[in-house]
Amino acid sequence: MKKAEIKLTIELDDENVPENITWESSDGKTSEALPAKALMLALWDHQYKNTLRIDLWTKEMPLDEMARFFYETLQTMGDTFIRAAGGDKIAEAVIGDLRDYCDHFAEKMDVAVKK
């Protein structure tokens, strides 16, 4: 069995606000830690049937980049759910609604979207 590790390093100021976020992967193409301005980590707790989340962003994360980050995260969550649903027609319809919302979000937040 293959194993891989992802390491997140968060540097905090005196008030525990993230100043720097870096990440590295044992399975990555580079061995150096790479910078990031924000992260969203979600884990499913099977025992308690709920989601454990960590959402962090640095002081320097501008709103336009945060909007793009949210847009892309919502889009990829839809992609993931479609793959997991394996062709379920109701899931596909619901994700269509999510895509419509993503378009609305992008328009309201002035997110440049590649079509």
Secondary structure as GFF3:
##gff-version 3
##sequence-region A 1 115
A	DSSP	beta_strand	6	12	.	.	.	ID=ss1
A	DSSP	beta_strand	18	25	.	.	.	ID=ss2
A	DSSP	beta_strand	34	36	.	.	.	ID=ss3
A	DSSP	beta_strand	38	45	.	.	.	ID=ss4
A	DSSP	beta_strand	50	57	.	.	.	ID=ss5
A	DSSP	alpha_helix	63	85	.	.	.	ID=ss6
A	DSSP	alpha_helix	89	108	.	.	.	ID=ss7
###
